[in-house]
Amino acid sequence: MAAERGGCSLEAVPLPPEVRESLAELELELSEGDITQKGYEKKRAKLLARYIPLIQGVDPSLQAENRIPGSSQATAAVSKQQKARSTNSRDERFRSDVHTEAVQAALAKYKERKMPMPSKRRSVLVHSSVETYTPPDTSSASEDEGSLRRQGRITSTPFQSHSSVEPWLNRVIQGSSTSSSASSTSSHPGGKPAAASSTATAAATVLADLMAHAQLDNHSAPPDVTTGLVEHLHHERPQVASVRGIPRGYNSSILETADGVPVNSRVSSKIQQLLNTLKRPKRPPLKEFFVDDFEELLEVQQPDPNQPKPEGDQMTVLKGEPLGVVTNWPPSLLAALQRWGTTQPKTPCLTALDTTGKAIYTLTYGKLWSRSLKLAYTLLNKLTSKNEPLLKPGHRVALVFPNSDPVMFMVAFYGCLLADLVPVPIEVPLTRKDAGSQQIGFLLGSCGVTLALTTDVCQKGLPKAQTGEVVTFKGWPRLVWFVIDGKHLAKPAKDWHPQVRDASADIAYIEYKTSKEGSAMGITISHASMLAHCHALTQSCGYSEAETLTNVLDFKREAGLWHGVLTSVMNRMHVVSIPYALMKVNPLSWIQKVCSYKARVAVVKSRDMHWSLLAQRDQRDVNLSSLRMLIVADGANPWSISSCDAFLNVFQSRGLRPEVICPCASSSEALTVAIRRPPDLGGPPPGKAVLSMNCLSYSVIRVDTEEKLSVLTVQDVGQVMPGANVCVVKVDGTPYLCKTDEVGEICVNSGATGTAYYGLLGITKNVFETIPVTAAGVPVSAQPFTRTGLLGFIGPDSLVFVVGKLDGLMVVNIRKHNADDVVATALAVEPMKFVYRGRCGRFLN
């Protein structure tokens, strides 16, 4: 090729090896585009001037100038080249025949090993013909940006043979690395050692380039650079590929393709990494978003074909007995208070005890009426803000009273009702940053509460600021604290009389409830619901005037409020309130008060019965024959049956009759759902169910035997309340009616339930406005039902059985368990005998 450009044959002219290297370097620079054709001819003429004098177009002066320096440079280069020749003998590597044989040997070697060849990228603007193919630059990432844009062309010779020259190929590769290191230590970039190293590197990379282009096909689709896999090797026919040259100093490196196969590639590692990244999809498949290290936990559990399934008929709505018509029944609770306060002022209404069990004060109906009037008058007329009344009818007021002061709470509650205000009973905040009180503060803020009623003793115990005022608790709105002791109340004017109206749909009070997430929600109870509930409790429990009731529960909410504050006033009953602090000191105190006051009814929890069993050995003169009803407020809990049975076994010999124990089921939303009646009130015999826990985990009811350990024994909670309709619906999805042998959520339709969650319209619709439907999708009633949050079923004799609560539901591998079951299981095995304090137990599914 050099001979053709020079016009004469170089084969007949003996050229030193360094001149041949310089000529090859010029060829490489021309192919890379580093020099123009004119510059190439000029430099080539300088090199050949002293050896071929008759070169056309060369100035003779240039030949004279290059004669002496060229000789000296050649002498120095020969001495250095001889040292390099002794190690790798690279002087013959630019001969066309050796070069062609090396290419053929390399191709044969790769074909025998079946290794993927490094592929080339193609521009979409280039024609599909191999002759016009120009692959992109594959220079090292360390090269400057300008070198990435250099282009050139080099023509490969036709392939002639496949003879093996593997030793020569190894020397070329080794020489490439040696020359690369030698060029890095060269101090003069224009010197011959640098040129030799560059030429060696170029030779090795051109060889790799030619081997790569031997694999190119004439298809128009560009090859995949990221995989480097070529299925066919086309070496039968000669191919001419136009490629770019490799810049000097390029060091061939071993790379890995996208499939992890190491190959000799002219693509730099950074470019290869970028291409691998671009080849991956920008967004992973949808299923990969839901896969983590624990894929087995995310797998959809397939239903067990052998799992129990309900087989009964679809249940029907269970209707309770109708509400009886009571002659001379007050039109509202306030009307009942006015009647008893004016006609029976001396009748005891409430007796409060101290922590020693001694009665400290007895509130009569006359005192309750007069104090409530004073408080109502003061709230409406004496509390002002900027010369305007602080409160108006319908405003919400917080009641902050300790569990040891039921008298003042009762006065505050009925005083708010007389003033047409909405009382919101809450717990006394313990500290400024109490987590529980923060949720209560959120409830007060959502209700728009600006005033809090309390006692002088309670206010003194609250945290104070430096100014002496009660601090603003974290999460609470800014409140005005008002003490309702007698000296702070004003006497009503003679012409002022409260408006005692009939029961209406207006909000009477708001009872707070804490969800399982810890948030506090306010449940609104209307005047009509409050009156209907008192009527239903009076009929189901057989309350009568002047009866004595012993209340151990919290009088501010749920059963303690319904029985001990509301229904008792409706029936002019006498309530003996047992403070919780007294129960801690003397668990038998409530039994002692039943004996001393000859109480007819007692409202307790199963925990109170359990504690009394532990302390009953020290009490011998106990007689419970006066009790006609022992209402167990948490009778819906599965573990309550053990406390009831144990209590009956111990105290049956002391006057307690078996039919006296009356468990009940209730919720904050539906109030009292069901209660067991004594036989004299027309109630059926008590029921007991021994159920398979395995079937219960699939919401299926199957009766089992008590001999097995995997059973749950539950007791009935009586019949539904008078005037109520009850059904059981599926927990998830559309509220379809359950089958008769299926567990679901109990729903109630009655006039004696809550009406809404205050300020929460979305949750209100889901809970208080449920429309149960049949399997065909037909609504069972035009009236909405209220979800109770109780899980159970309807048993024989229309008895209601509760097996757990929705808040305690736990779903494990499709199977449903309840937190109450865990407690019941722990109590059934009597852990006090072998589980020490501080230890933990493990429950297996």
ROPA-322090 format. One line per 5 residues: number of its first residue (from 1); their letters; for each residue x, z, y of C-alpha. Coordinates in steps of 0.5 Angstrom, whole numbers, plus 500, padded with zeros to 3 digits. Each point is the difference from the previous one (the first is absolute). Layout:
BEGIN
NUM) A) X,Z,Y | ...
***
This chain:
BEGIN
1) MAAER) 500,500,500 | 506,502,505 | 503,493,498 | 494,496,501 | 499,503,507
6) GGCSL) 508,499,502 | 500,493,498 | 505,501,494 | 501,503,494 | 502,507,500
11) EAVPL) 502,500,492 | 506,496,501 | 503,505,506 | 503,506,497 | 496,506,505
16) PPEVR) 503,507,499 | 494,505,498 | 500,503,507 | 498,494,503 | 495,498,494
21) ESLAE) 497,507,502 | 499,499,507 | 497,493,499 | 495,504,495 | 499,505,506
26) LELEL) 498,494,505 | 495,497,495 | 497,507,499 | 500,501,508 | 497,493,501
31) SEGDI) 494,502,494 | 499,506,504 | 499,497,506 | 506,504,503 | 503,494,503
36) TQKGY) 498,493,502 | 502,493,496 | 504,499,506 | 504,506,500 | 500,500,492
41) EKKRA) 504,493,501 | 504,503,505 | 503,506,496 | 500,496,494 | 505,495,503
46) KLLAR) 504,505,503 | 501,503,493 | 502,493,497 | 504,497,505 | 507,502,497
51) YIPLI) 497,497,493 | 496,494,502 | 503,497,507 | 496,494,499 | 493,503,502
56) QGVDP) 496,496,504 | 497,503,507 | 506,506,500 | 504,501,506 | 508,499,498
61) SLQAE) 501,506,505 | 496,504,496 | 504,498,493 | 506,502,504 | 498,507,502
66) NRIPG) 497,502,493 | 506,498,497 | 505,506,501 | 495,506,500 | 496,497,494
71) SSQAT) 507,500,496 | 501,507,502 | 493,503,499 | 500,496,493 | 506,503,498
76) AAVSK) 498,507,502 | 493,499,497 | 504,497,493 | 503,507,499 | 494,504,501
81) QQKAR) 496,495,496 | 505,500,494 | 499,508,500 | 492,499,499 | 501,494,495
86) STNSR) 504,505,496 | 494,504,499 | 494,495,500 | 502,493,500 | 495,498,505
91) DERFR) 504,493,502 | 496,495,496 | 493,503,501 | 498,495,505 | 501,494,496
96) SDVHT) 494,496,498 | 500,500,493 | 502,507,499 | 494,502,505 | 495,496,496
101) EAVQA) 503,503,493 | 499,507,503 | 493,499,502 | 498,497,494 | 503,506,496
106) ALAKY) 496,505,504 | 494,496,499 | 501,500,493 | 502,507,500 | 493,502,503
111) KERKM) 496,496,496 | 503,503,494 | 499,507,502 | 493,499,503 | 500,503,506
116) PMPSK) 496,499,506 | 504,496,506 | 499,502,507 | 495,496,503 | 500,497,507
121) RRSVL) 495,500,506 | 497,494,502 | 497,499,507 | 493,497,500 | 502,495,505
126) VHSSV) 505,496,495 | 498,495,496 | 500,501,493 | 505,495,498 | 507,504,497
131) ETYTP) 504,495,504 | 497,502,507 | 500,508,497 | 503,505,505 | 500,507,498
136) PDTSS) 500,506,505 | 506,503,502 | 502,506,495 | 506,503,504 | 501,507,499
141) ASEDE) 496,505,504 | 507,502,504 | 501,493,503 | 498,499,507 | 493,497,502
146) GSLRR) 503,494,502 | 503,498,493 | 493,501,497 | 498,494,504 | 506,495,498
151) QGRIT) 498,494,496 | 504,495,496 | 500,495,494 | 505,500,494 | 499,495,495
156) STPFQ) 501,502,492 | 503,495,496 | 497,498,493 | 500,504,494 | 504,497,495
161) SHSSV) 502,504,495 | 498,507,497 | 507,502,498 | 502,508,500 | 504,502,505
166) EPWLN) 498,507,500 | 507,503,502 | 501,496,506 | 493,502,502 | 502,508,499
171) RVIQG) 506,498,504 | 496,497,506 | 496,506,500 | 505,505,500 | 504,496,505
176) SSTSS) 494,500,505 | 500,508,500 | 507,500,501 | 500,495,505 | 495,504,504
181) SASST) 504,506,500 | 506,496,502 | 496,497,506 | 497,507,502 | 507,502,501
186) SSHPG) 503,494,504 | 502,501,507 | 500,493,502 | 493,496,499 | 503,494,501
191) GKPAA) 506,501,495 | 501,497,493 | 498,506,496 | 493,501,503 | 499,492,499
196) ASSTA) 502,501,493 | 495,506,499 | 495,496,503 | 501,494,496 | 500,504,494
201) TAAAT) 493,504,502 | 497,493,502 | 502,497,493 | 497,506,496 | 493,500,504
206) VLADL) 500,492,500 | 500,501,493 | 495,505,499 | 496,495,505 | 501,494,496
211) MAHAQ) 498,504,494 | 493,502,503 | 499,493,502 | 501,498,493 | 493,503,499
216) LDNHS) 496,497,505 | 494,496,498 | 497,494,504 | 494,504,501 | 497,501,507
221) APPDV) 498,508,498 | 506,504,503 | 503,504,495 | 499,508,500 | 506,503,503
226) TTGLV) 498,507,498 | 500,499,492 | 506,495,500 | 497,498,493 | 500,492,499
231) EHLHH) 497,498,493 | 504,493,499 | 507,498,501 | 500,493,502 | 508,498,499
236) ERPQV) 498,493,496 | 500,496,506 | 505,501,506 | 497,502,507 | 502,500,507
241) ASVRG) 498,506,504 | 501,501,507 | 502,507,501 | 503,505,506 | 507,502,499
246) IPRGY) 502,507,500 | 503,504,506 | 507,502,499 | 501,507,498 | 494,500,495
251) NSSIL) 500,505,494 | 496,498,494 | 496,506,498 | 496,502,494 | 493,501,502
256) ETADG) 494,502,496 | 493,495,500 | 493,503,501 | 500,501,492 | 507,504,500
261) VPVNS) 504,495,497 | 507,500,503 | 502,493,503 | 506,496,504 | 496,498,506
266) RVSSK) 502,498,507 | 494,504,503 | 502,506,503 | 498,507,497 | 496,501,507
271) IQQLL) 496,494,500 | 499,500,492 | 497,507,502 | 496,497,506 | 497,495,495
276) NTLKR) 498,505,495 | 496,504,505 | 497,494,502 | 498,498,493 | 496,506,499
281) PKRPP) 493,500,503 | 499,503,506 | 494,504,498 | 500,503,493 | 494,499,495
286) LKEFF) 494,505,501 | 501,504,494 | 507,501,502 | 497,504,506 | 497,505,495
291) VDDFE) 506,501,495 | 505,506,501 | 505,503,495 | 494,503,496 | 496,494,498
296) ELLEV) 497,503,495 | 496,505,504 | 497,494,504 | 498,496,494 | 492,500,500
301) QQPDP) 498,504,494 | 496,497,495 | 494,504,498 | 500,503,493 | 495,496,495
306) NQPKP) 499,507,496 | 499,504,507 | 493,503,500 | 495,497,504 | 493,503,502
311) EGDQM) 494,498,495 | 494,503,503 | 495,497,505 | 500,499,507 | 498,507,503
316) TVLKG) 494,501,505 | 499,504,506 | 499,507,499 | 495,503,504 | 500,508,502
321) EPLGV) 494,504,500 | 496,499,507 | 501,505,506 | 494,505,499 | 496,501,506
326) VTNWP) 501,507,503 | 495,503,505 | 502,503,506 | 507,496,499 | 504,500,507
331) PSLLA) 500,493,503 | 508,501,501 | 505,505,499 | 500,503,507 | 493,501,500
336) ALQRW) 501,504,494 | 505,504,503 | 495,501,506 | 495,503,496 | 504,505,496
341) GTTQP) 504,502,506 | 493,501,504 | 496,503,494 | 505,503,496 | 506,502,504
346) KTPCL) 502,506,496 | 501,496,494 | 507,500,498 | 503,493,500 | 508,500,499
351) TALDT) 504,506,498 | 508,499,501 | 505,504,496 | 507,502,502 | 506,499,496
356) TGKAI) 499,507,496 | 493,498,498 | 496,504,505 | 494,497,504 | 503,500,507
361) YTLTY) 493,497,504 | 493,497,498 | 497,495,504 | 493,500,500 | 495,494,501
366) GKLWS) 498,503,507 | 508,501,502 | 501,493,498 | 494,497,504 | 502,504,506
371) RSLKL) 508,498,500 | 498,493,498 | 496,499,506 | 505,503,505 | 506,496,497
376) AYTLL) 495,493,501 | 498,502,507 | 508,502,502 | 502,493,497 | 495,496,504
381) NKLTS) 500,504,507 | 506,504,501 | 506,495,497 | 501,495,506 | 506,495,502
386) KNEPL) 500,498,507 | 493,503,502 | 497,496,494 | 498,503,493 | 506,499,495
391) LKPGH) 495,499,494 | 494,496,499 | 495,499,494 | 503,496,495 | 507,502,501
396) RVALV) 505,502,495 | 503,507,500 | 505,503,495 | 499,507,497 | 507,503,498
401) FPNSD) 498,507,496 | 504,503,495 | 497,501,493 | 500,508,501 | 495,499,506
406) PVMFM) 493,497,497 | 496,504,505 | 503,496,507 | 500,494,496 | 493,500,498
411) VAFYG) 498,502,508 | 504,494,502 | 497,495,495 | 493,502,502 | 502,500,507
416) CLLAD) 502,493,500 | 494,498,497 | 495,503,505 | 504,497,506 | 499,493,496
421) LVPVP) 508,500,499 | 503,497,494 | 505,506,497 | 506,497,496 | 503,506,496
426) IEVPL) 507,500,498 | 506,504,498 | 504,505,504 | 507,496,502 | 506,504,497
431) TRKDA) 505,497,504 | 501,495,506 | 503,495,495 | 496,501,494 | 499,494,496
436) GSQQI) 493,501,498 | 498,502,507 | 502,493,502 | 495,497,496 | 495,505,503
441) GFLLG) 502,498,507 | 499,493,499 | 493,501,497 | 499,504,507 | 502,495,504
446) SCGVT) 496,494,497 | 494,505,501 | 502,501,507 | 500,507,499 | 502,504,507
451) LALTT) 498,507,499 | 502,505,494 | 496,506,499 | 504,506,497 | 500,508,500
456) DVCQK) 504,504,504 | 504,502,494 | 501,493,497 | 503,498,507 | 505,505,501
461) GLPKA) 503,498,493 | 501,493,502 | 506,497,503 | 501,501,508 | 504,496,505
466) QTGEV) 504,503,505 | 494,500,505 | 496,505,495 | 495,494,498 | 499,497,493
471) VTFKG) 505,495,498 | 498,493,499 | 501,499,493 | 503,494,497 | 495,494,500
476) WPRLV) 495,504,503 | 496,498,506 | 500,504,506 | 495,506,499 | 497,505,504
481) WFVID) 500,507,496 | 494,504,501 | 499,507,497 | 493,502,498 | 500,507,499
486) GKHLA) 494,504,504 | 504,501,506 | 501,493,502 | 493,498,499 | 495,500,505
491) KPAKD) 492,502,499 | 495,494,501 | 496,500,505 | 493,502,499 | 497,492,502
496) WHPQV) 505,497,495 | 498,499,493 | 503,496,494 | 497,493,498 | 499,502,492
501) RDASA) 498,493,498 | 498,497,493 | 505,498,496 | 502,493,502 | 506,495,498
506) DIAYI) 504,502,505 | 507,503,498 | 499,508,499 | 508,501,498 | 506,497,497
511) EYKTS) 504,502,494 | 507,498,499 | 503,497,494 | 507,499,498 | 501,494,496
516) KEGSA) 505,499,494 | 505,497,505 | 500,506,505 | 495,497,505 | 494,504,503
521) MGITI) 494,497,501 | 493,502,503 | 494,500,496 | 494,500,505 | 494,504,497
526) SHASM) 493,499,504 | 495,505,501 | 495,497,495 | 505,500,495 | 502,507,501
531) LAHCH) 493,502,500 | 499,496,493 | 506,503,497 | 497,507,501 | 494,498,498
536) ALTQS) 503,497,493 | 504,506,499 | 495,505,501 | 495,496,495 | 506,499,495
541) CGYSE) 503,507,500 | 493,504,501 | 502,503,507 | 495,505,503 | 500,505,506
546) AETLT) 504,506,500 | 505,498,494 | 507,502,500 | 505,495,499 | 508,501,499
551) NVLDF) 504,495,503 | 507,499,498 | 502,493,503 | 502,498,507 | 494,500,504
556) KREAG) 502,495,505 | 499,494,495 | 497,497,494 | 496,505,495 | 502,506,504
561) LWHGV) 497,497,506 | 494,497,497 | 498,507,496 | 503,505,504 | 498,498,507
566) LTSVM) 495,495,500 | 495,501,494 | 501,507,501 | 497,500,507 | 494,495,498
571) NRMHV) 498,506,494 | 502,506,504 | 505,502,495 | 505,505,501 | 507,498,499
576) VSIPY) 506,504,498 | 507,496,502 | 506,501,496 | 506,499,504 | 506,496,496
581) ALMKV) 505,505,502 | 496,505,496 | 500,496,494 | 507,500,500 | 501,507,500
586) NPLSW) 494,502,496 | 497,494,495 | 494,504,498 | 498,502,507 | 494,494,499
591) IQKVC) 498,504,494 | 500,506,503 | 496,498,506 | 495,497,495 | 499,506,497
596) SYKAR) 499,504,506 | 496,496,504 | 496,498,494 | 501,493,501 | 495,494,497
601) VAVVK) 505,494,501 | 507,500,501 | 504,493,502 | 507,500,497 | 505,495,497
606) SRDMH) 503,500,493 | 507,503,503 | 496,506,502 | 497,501,493 | 507,499,498
611) WSLLA) 504,505,504 | 494,505,499 | 502,500,492 | 507,502,502 | 498,506,503
616) QRDQR) 493,502,497 | 504,505,495 | 501,505,506 | 492,500,501 | 495,503,495
621) DVNLS) 494,502,504 | 498,492,501 | 493,498,499 | 498,493,502 | 493,500,497
626) SLRML) 497,499,508 | 503,493,500 | 495,494,498 | 505,495,503 | 507,499,500
631) IVADG) 501,494,503 | 507,497,498 | 502,495,506 | 505,496,497 | 496,500,493
636) ANPWS) 502,492,500 | 507,501,499 | 502,500,492 | 504,506,500 | 494,504,503
641) ISSCD) 497,501,493 | 505,504,497 | 500,505,506 | 492,500,499 | 501,501,492
646) AFLNV) 505,506,501 | 496,503,506 | 494,500,496 | 503,503,493 | 503,506,504
651) FQSRG) 494,502,505 | 494,498,495 | 501,507,498 | 499,503,507 | 494,497,501
656) LRPEV) 501,492,502 | 496,495,496 | 502,493,498 | 495,497,504 | 502,503,506
661) ICPCA) 506,495,501 | 498,494,504 | 506,495,501 | 498,495,505 | 503,493,503
666) SSSEA) 501,499,507 | 504,495,505 | 501,500,508 | 496,494,500 | 494,501,496
671) LTVAI) 500,508,501 | 497,503,493 | 499,494,495 | 498,505,494 | 499,507,498
676) RRPPD) 498,503,493 | 494,504,501 | 498,506,496 | 495,500,494 | 495,504,505
681) LGGPP) 500,494,505 | 499,495,495 | 507,498,498 | 502,497,493 | 505,504,496
686) PGKAV) 507,499,502 | 504,494,497 | 507,499,498 | 504,494,498 | 506,499,496
691) LSMNC) 503,493,502 | 506,496,497 | 505,499,506 | 502,494,497 | 493,497,501
696) LSYSV) 500,503,507 | 506,497,502 | 496,493,499 | 494,503,504 | 496,500,493
701) IRVDT) 496,506,497 | 502,502,493 | 498,507,497 | 505,503,496 | 502,507,497
706) EEKLS) 503,506,503 | 505,500,494 | 504,495,503 | 505,501,506 | 498,493,503
711) VLTVQ) 494,502,503 | 497,503,506 | 494,505,500 | 495,499,506 | 494,504,502
716) DVGQV) 494,497,504 | 499,502,507 | 492,500,499 | 495,495,503 | 500,496,506
721) MPGAN) 497,503,506 | 493,500,502 | 498,493,504 | 506,497,498 | 502,493,496
726) VCVVK) 506,500,496 | 504,494,497 | 507,499,497 | 503,493,502 | 507,497,499
731) VDGTP) 506,503,503 | 503,493,502 | 497,494,503 | 493,499,501 | 496,506,499
736) YLCKT) 496,498,493 | 497,505,496 | 503,503,494 | 498,500,493 | 498,507,497
741) DEVGE) 506,501,497 | 505,498,506 | 503,505,505 | 499,498,507 | 499,502,507
746) ICVNS) 494,504,501 | 496,498,506 | 494,503,504 | 494,498,504 | 497,506,503
751) GATGT) 498,502,507 | 505,506,499 | 507,497,501 | 505,498,505 | 498,494,505
756) AYYGL) 507,498,502 | 508,501,501 | 500,501,507 | 503,494,504 | 502,497,493
761) LGITK) 495,494,500 | 503,496,494 | 501,506,495 | 493,502,502 | 497,494,497
766) NVFET) 504,500,494 | 498,507,498 | 494,502,504 | 496,493,499 | 502,498,493
771) IPVTA) 494,496,496 | 501,500,493 | 498,494,496 | 498,498,493 | 504,496,495
776) AGVPV) 496,494,503 | 502,502,507 | 493,502,502 | 500,506,505 | 497,507,496
781) SAQPF) 497,502,507 | 499,498,507 | 503,507,502 | 508,501,501 | 503,505,495
786) TRTGL) 506,504,502 | 506,500,496 | 502,507,498 | 507,499,497 | 498,504,494
791) LGFIG) 502,496,493 | 495,502,495 | 494,498,496 | 492,502,498 | 500,503,494
796) PDSLV) 494,503,495 | 494,503,504 | 502,497,506 | 506,504,501 | 506,498,505
801) FVVGK) 507,500,497 | 506,500,504 | 507,498,497 | 504,499,506 | 500,498,508
806) LDGLM) 502,494,503 | 506,503,504 | 503,502,494 | 500,493,496 | 506,498,497
811) VVNIR) 501,493,497 | 505,499,495 | 501,493,496 | 492,499,501 | 498,507,497
816) KHNAD) 497,505,505 | 502,507,501 | 498,506,504 | 504,505,504 | 495,505,497
821) DVVAT) 501,498,493 | 507,502,501 | 498,507,503 | 495,501,494 | 505,498,495
826) ALAVE) 505,505,503 | 495,506,500 | 498,498,493 | 507,501,497 | 500,507,503
831) PMKFV) 507,498,504 | 501,507,502 | 502,502,493 | 506,495,500 | 501,497,506
836) YRGRC) 504,504,505 | 500,500,508 | 504,495,503 | 500,495,493 | 496,494,500
841) GRFLN) 496,496,495 | 500,493,498 | 493,496,498 | 501,494,496 | 495,494,500
***
